[in-house]
Amino acid sequence: MAKTCVLTGGGTAGHIYPALALAERLEERGWEVLYAGTPTGVEARLAPEAGIPFQPFVASGFDRSHPLTLITGIVRIQKSTLEAKRWLKQVKPDVVVGFGGYVSIPVVRAAEQLGIPVVVHEQNSVMGLANKMAAKHASAVCVTYGQTCSCVPGGTRAEVTGNPVRSNILSATREESRHLFGIPEEATMLLVFGGSLGARHINQALVALKEELLAREDLYVMHVTGPKELEATKAALGLTPEEAKRYIVLGYQDKMPQAMAATDAIVSRAGATSLAEISARRIPAILVPYPYATADHQTTNAEAWVESGAALMIPDAEVEGEGFRRAVLQLVDDPALRQQMRDAAGAADSLLAADCLADTVCGLSAS
């Protein structure tokens, strides 16, 4: 009889995509996979799109400036824990894997109460609140960065697995992707994105560089602004129809695997999933960490890539300055630099992370 795994996590794509990557590996090994998330989160769309049965549970965080939200958040989690307990009794999973986000708290808590083995996966260098809570009673905690092992409670098994990457990130080819976007093979392409929500400072900095970028006749730019920033960025760029052939502006890119396969260089935030995908494709990158991330973890995330020579890092406060301008223009102008960075990225390999995490899950079910 096939074994069953429940995956849970939500809030941002950074929690969900690694879970979907693990689901692919478990399904290849004959497992049945279910997903528990919030009814309104992006996971409610992404899990069913991946063919994974989805079970919604309500959960929310709290605003420190409004103490009442802490009370309502706790009440929601307690109610969802009871609901998750009833659901888990029905589906009888062999293992539950939590990837962070508030929705993982009631599902993991219910699993612990029922004696179901729990694996926690932390994508970032600094462990999030939900994973900290789950790690206290987990059978294993899997991390992306070795330094995060120090955050794992004593007595809990910790493993460095890396951050799983979806197979479609790796399977997209440069030739097919360039044909899809209408970008000549011999051209240089720069991909710019700020994560699922976009990044205003990055958008403004690229607007200021538009003329210099388009002065390079063999350069194409794909600029993903984030949905809320699209119209303002398009207005600020003021692209002519001719310029728009080489400067593509999108609010959201639902073909990100192909965009990454087509590009020669990237400007992005330093979220854990973005970094894992950039690393897997070995794309030269300029990283602009989100400065308000918990414990500034995006800066910590990026440091290993910068130290290895696979990426450059510019603080958010300096992204509209001369240093950022020089870095972007050097990256698009210097093929030798890009090759050097691609070679360095080989040391930060995320290709085996999904299999390593799957091995841990399968090992627990066998014990």
C-alpha positions in Angstrom: 0.0 0.0 0.0 1.3 3.5 -0.9 2.5 5.6 1.9 1.1 9.1 2.4 2.7 12.4 3.2 1.0 15.7 4.1 2.9 18.8 3.2 2.0 22.1 4.8 3.2 25.7 4.4 2.0 29.0 3.0 2.1 32.7 3.0 4.7 33.1 0.2 5.9 31.1 -2.8 9.1 30.7 -0.9 7.4 28.2 1.4 5.4 26.5 -1.3 7.8 25.8 -4.2 10.2 23.7 -2.1 7.2 21.7 -0.9 6.1 21.1 -4.5 9.6 20.0 -5.4 9.5 17.5 -2.6 6.1 16.3 -3.7 7.6 15.5 -7.2 10.2 13.3 -5.7 7.9 11.5 -3.3 5.4 10.8 -6.1 8.2 9.3 -8.2 8.8 6.9 -5.2 5.2 5.9 -5.2 3.9 8.1 -2.3 0.6 9.8 -2.2 1.0 13.5 -1.4 -1.6 15.9 0.1 -1.3 19.6 0.8 -2.7 21.6 3.7 -2.7 25.4 3.4 -4.8 28.5 3.8 -7.9 28.8 1.7 -6.9 32.2 0.3 -3.1 31.8 0.0 -1.2 31.2 -3.2 -0.8 27.5 -2.1 -4.6 27.1 -2.7 -3.9 27.6 -6.4 -0.4 26.2 -6.8 -1.0 22.8 -5.1 -4.1 21.9 -7.2 -2.3 23.1 -10.3 0.4 20.6 -9.5 -2.2 17.9 -9.2 -2.0 17.6 -5.3 -5.2 17.3 -3.3 -5.6 20.4 -1.2 -7.1 20.8 2.3 -7.7 24.3 3.6 -7.3 25.5 7.2 -7.6 29.1 8.4 -4.5 30.6 10.1 -3.2 34.1 10.5 -0.3 36.0 12.1 -0.5 39.0 14.4 0.4 42.6 14.3 2.5 43.6 17.4 1.0 47.1 17.3 -2.5 45.6 17.7 -2.5 43.1 20.6 -6.0 41.9 19.8 -4.7 40.3 16.6 -2.6 38.0 18.8 -5.7 36.8 20.5 -7.7 36.2 17.3 -4.6 34.6 15.7 -4.3 32.1 18.7 -8.1 31.3 18.5 -7.9 30.6 14.8 -4.9 28.3 15.3 -6.5 26.4 18.1 -9.7 25.9 16.1 -7.7 24.8 13.0 -5.6 22.4 15.2 -8.8 20.6 16.1 -9.9 20.5 12.5 -6.5 19.3 11.3 -6.5 16.6 13.9 -9.9 15.2 12.6 -8.6 15.4 9.0 -5.3 13.7 9.8 -7.2 10.8 11.5 -9.1 10.4 8.2 -6.1 10.5 5.8 -3.7 8.7 8.1 -0.4 10.1 6.8 2.9 8.4 7.5 4.8 11.7 7.8 3.9 15.4 7.9 6.4 17.9 6.5 6.1 21.6 7.5 7.7 24.3 5.4 6.8 27.4 7.5 4.1 30.0 7.5 1.3 30.3 10.1 -0.8 27.6 8.5 1.8 25.0 9.2 1.4 25.5 13.0 -2.0 23.8 13.5 -1.2 21.0 11.0 2.1 20.2 12.6 0.7 20.5 16.1 -2.1 18.1 15.3 0.4 15.6 13.8 2.5 15.8 17.0 -0.6 15.2 19.2 -1.4 12.1 17.1 2.1 10.7 17.2 2.7 11.2 13.4 6.4 11.8 12.6 7.1 15.5 11.7 9.8 16.8 9.4 10.5 20.6 9.4 12.2 22.2 6.4 13.7 25.7 6.8 14.5 27.5 3.6 16.2 30.6 5.0 19.4 31.1 7.0 17.3 32.3 10.0 14.5 30.0 11.2 11.0 31.5 11.0 8.6 31.6 14.0 6.4 28.7 12.8 9.3 26.4 12.2 10.9 27.3 15.5 7.7 26.2 17.2 7.5 23.0 15.1 11.1 22.1 15.6 10.7 21.6 19.3 8.9 18.3 18.8 9.9 17.4 15.3 11.5 14.0 14.4 14.0 15.9 12.1 14.7 19.4 11.0 16.2 19.9 7.5 17.9 23.1 6.7 19.3 24.9 3.7 22.3 26.5 5.4 24.7 24.7 7.9 24.7 27.7 10.2 20.9 27.2 10.8 21.6 23.9 12.7 22.5 26.1 15.7 18.8 27.1 15.9 17.6 23.5 16.1 16.6 22.5 19.7 19.1 20.2 21.4 18.2 16.5 21.0 16.4 17.1 17.7 18.0 15.6 14.6 19.3 18.3 12.2 20.3 17.7 8.6 21.6 20.0 5.9 19.7 19.1 2.8 19.7 22.3 0.8 16.5 23.9 -0.6 14.5 21.8 -3.1 14.0 23.1 -6.6 11.1 22.2 -8.9 12.0 20.0 -11.9 10.5 22.5 -14.4 13.2 25.0 -13.3 15.8 22.6 -14.5 14.1 21.1 -17.5 13.4 24.4 -19.4 16.0 24.8 -22.2 17.6 28.1 -23.4 16.7 27.5 -27.0 13.0 26.8 -26.5 12.7 29.6 -23.9 14.3 32.2 -26.2 12.1 31.2 -29.0 9.1 31.5 -26.6 10.0 35.1 -25.7 11.3 36.2 -29.1 14.8 36.8 -28.0 17.7 36.1 -30.5 20.2 33.4 -29.4 23.1 35.8 -29.8 21.6 38.6 -27.7 22.3 39.2 -24.0 19.3 39.0 -21.7 18.9 40.6 -18.3 16.1 39.3 -16.0 14.9 41.6 -13.2 12.4 40.5 -10.5 11.7 41.3 -6.8 10.0 38.2 -5.7 6.2 37.5 -5.8 5.4 41.0 -4.5 7.9 43.0 -6.5 10.4 45.5 -5.2 9.9 49.3 -5.6 13.5 50.3 -5.2 14.7 47.8 -7.8 12.0 49.0 -10.2 13.0 52.6 -9.7 16.7 51.9 -10.2 16.0 50.0 -13.5 13.8 52.9 -14.7 16.8 55.2 -14.2 19.0 52.8 -16.2 16.6 52.4 -19.1 18.5 54.6 -21.6 21.9 53.1 -20.9 20.6 49.6 -21.1 18.7 50.1 -24.4 21.8 51.8 -25.8 23.3 48.3 -25.9 21.7 47.1 -29.2 22.1 43.4 -28.4 20.6 43.6 -24.9 17.1 42.5 -24.0 15.6 43.2 -20.6 12.7 41.3 -19.0 11.5 43.4 -16.0 9.0 41.7 -13.6 7.7 44.6 -11.5 5.2 42.8 -9.2 1.5 43.4 -9.9 1.1 46.5 -7.7 4.0 48.2 -9.3 3.3 47.5 -13.0 1.4 50.6 -14.0 3.6 53.0 -12.2 6.8 51.4 -13.6 5.4 51.3 -17.2 4.5 55.0 -16.9 7.9 55.9 -15.5 9.7 54.0 -18.3 7.6 55.5 -21.1 8.7 52.9 -23.6 8.1 53.5 -27.3 6.8 50.6 -29.3 10.3 50.1 -30.7 11.9 50.1 -27.2 9.2 47.7 -25.9 10.5 45.1 -28.3 13.7 44.8 -26.2 12.4 46.0 -22.8 9.7 43.6 -21.7 7.7 44.8 -18.7 5.4 42.4 -16.8 3.6 42.5 -13.5 4.0 38.8 -13.0 5.8 36.1 -14.9 4.0 32.8 -14.8 6.7 31.3 -17.1 9.6 31.9 -14.7 11.3 28.5 -15.4 11.6 29.6 -19.1 12.6 33.1 -18.2 15.5 31.8 -16.1 16.5 29.4 -18.8 16.6 32.2 -21.3 18.5 34.8 -19.3 22.3 35.5 -19.0 22.1 37.5 -15.8 19.6 38.3 -13.0 18.8 41.1 -10.6 16.7 39.9 -7.7 15.9 39.8 -4.0 17.7 37.2 -2.0 14.8 35.0 -0.9 15.8 31.4 -0.3 13.8 29.9 -3.2 15.0 32.5 -5.7 18.6 31.8 -4.6 18.1 28.0 -4.9 16.7 28.4 -8.4 19.4 30.8 -9.5 22.0 28.5 -8.1 20.5 25.4 -9.8 20.7 27.2 -13.2 24.0 28.8 -12.3 22.9 32.3 -13.3 25.2 35.3 -12.6 23.2 37.5 -10.2 23.1 40.8 -8.5 21.3 40.3 -5.2 19.4 43.1 -3.4 18.2 41.6 0.0 14.9 42.8 1.3 15.9 44.9 4.3 12.9 44.2 6.4 13.0 40.4 6.4 13.1 38.8 9.8 16.6 39.2 11.3 17.7 40.5 7.9 17.9 36.9 6.8 18.0 37.7 3.1 21.4 39.3 3.6 22.6 36.2 5.5 21.1 34.1 2.7 23.1 35.9 0.1 26.4 35.9 1.8 27.4 32.4 0.9 26.8 33.1 -2.8 28.7 36.4 -2.6 31.6 34.8 -0.8 31.8 32.0 -3.4 31.9 34.5 -6.2 28.6 33.4 -7.7 26.8 36.7 -7.0 27.2 40.4 -6.2 25.2 42.0 -3.4 24.0 45.6 -3.2 22.1 46.8 -0.1 18.5 48.0 -0.8 19.4 51.5 0.4 22.1 51.8 -2.3 20.2 50.3 -5.2 19.6 53.7 -6.8 23.2 54.7 -6.5 26.3 54.5 -8.6 27.5 51.2 -7.3 24.4 49.4 -8.5 24.6 51.1 -11.9 28.2 50.0 -12.4 27.4 46.4 -11.3 24.5 46.0 -13.7 26.3 47.5 -16.6 29.5 45.4 -15.9 27.4 42.2 -15.7 25.7 42.7 -19.0 28.8 43.9 -20.7 31.3 41.3 -19.5 30.8 37.7 -20.7 34.0 36.6 -19.0 32.8 37.9 -15.7 29.5 36.0 -16.2 31.3 32.8 -17.0 33.5 33.2 -13.9 30.4 33.6 -11.8 28.7 30.6 -13.4 31.8 28.5 -12.6 31.7 29.7 -9.0 28.0 28.7 -8.7 28.9 25.1 -9.1 30.0 25.1 -5.5 26.5 26.1 -4.3 24.7 23.2 -5.9 21.0 22.7 -5.1 20.2 20.0 -7.6 20.2 17.2 -5.0 18.2 19.0 -2.3 14.8 17.5 -3.1 16.2 13.9 -3.1 18.0 14.5 0.2 14.8 15.8 1.8 12.8 12.9 0.3 15.4 10.4 1.7 14.8 11.9 5.2 11.0 11.6 4.9 11.2 8.0 3.6 13.6 7.1 6.3 11.2 8.2 9.0 8.3 6.3 7.6 10.5 3.1 7.6 11.6 3.5 11.2 
